[in-house]
Amino acid sequence: MPIAQIIVAPLVARTIAEEADRLSADMKTALVNGLSTDPRLVQVTITAALCPPEGCATLCLVQHRASEARTAQIREATARHLHDILHAATGNTVRVRLIATDPAHIAACDSPEALS
């Protein structure tokens, strides 16, 4: 269920647009490997901010199901890996946040063809 929302400042949007397919694939691989998840359940979205954001030029928010197997060390290593991918792609400041949600508080529905 990892859902990565990547929001980039206007100053890096063009650079990211040129590398979006590769970047999205790299992020998906990092999430699959780091959080040991089914690749069919990963969602990566990259959007450009309309104005310069306060804080870092790139923000990556990842929401995922909490589990005992996803220890703090695993989550920190995954966050670092995602940061490094985005920093290399943008050459600018990056903020990454992994947010674990109690599975009991998640309702989900996917189109059947999305899970094929």
JOJO-V579049 format. One record per residue. RES is the residue in three letters. PHI is phi in whole degrees, -180 to 180 (none if undefined). Layout:
res->[RES | RES]
phi->[PHI | PHI]
This chain:
res->[MET | PRO | ILE | ALA | GLN | ILE | ILE | VAL | ALA | PRO | LEU | VAL | ALA | ARG | THR | ILE | ALA | GLU | GLU | ALA | ASP | ARG | LEU | SER | ALA | ASP | MET | LYS | THR | ALA | LEU | VAL | ASN | GLY | LEU | SER | THR | ASP | PRO | ARG | LEU | VAL | GLN | VAL | THR | ILE | THR | ALA | ALA | LEU | CYS | PRO | PRO | GLU | GLY | CYS | ALA | THR | LEU | CYS | LEU | VAL | GLN | HIS | ARG | ALA | SER | GLU | ALA | ARG | THR | ALA | GLN | ILE | ARG | GLU | ALA | THR | ALA | ARG | HIS | LEU | HIS | ASP | ILE | LEU | HIS | ALA | ALA | THR | GLY | ASN | THR | VAL | ARG | VAL | ARG | LEU | ILE | ALA | THR | ASP | PRO | ALA | HIS | ILE | ALA | ALA | CYS | ASP | SER | PRO | GLU | ALA | LEU | SER]
phi->[none | -54 | -120 | -104 | -111 | -112 | -118 | -115 | -67 | -53 | -68 | -113 | -60 | -64 | -60 | -67 | -59 | -70 | -114 | -58 | -64 | -66 | -62 | -61 | -65 | -64 | -65 | -62 | -60 | -63 | -70 | -61 | -72 | -70 | -103 | 48 | -122 | -69 | -58 | -70 | -99 | -86 | -123 | -123 | -128 | -118 | -133 | -102 | -73 | -78 | -141 | -59 | -76 | -76 | 100 | -82 | -70 | -131 | -121 | -123 | -107 | -121 | -101 | -152 | -71 | -72 | -156 | -64 | -70 | -93 | -68 | -58 | -65 | -64 | -66 | -65 | -65 | -66 | -61 | -63 | -63 | -62 | -57 | -63 | -62 | -69 | -64 | -64 | -74 | -100 | 66 | -138 | -69 | -137 | -124 | -121 | -133 | -100 | -121 | -87 | -117 | -58 | -55 | -67 | -104 | -115 | -113 | -142 | -154 | -119 | -62 | -55 | -68 | -71 | -104 | -81]
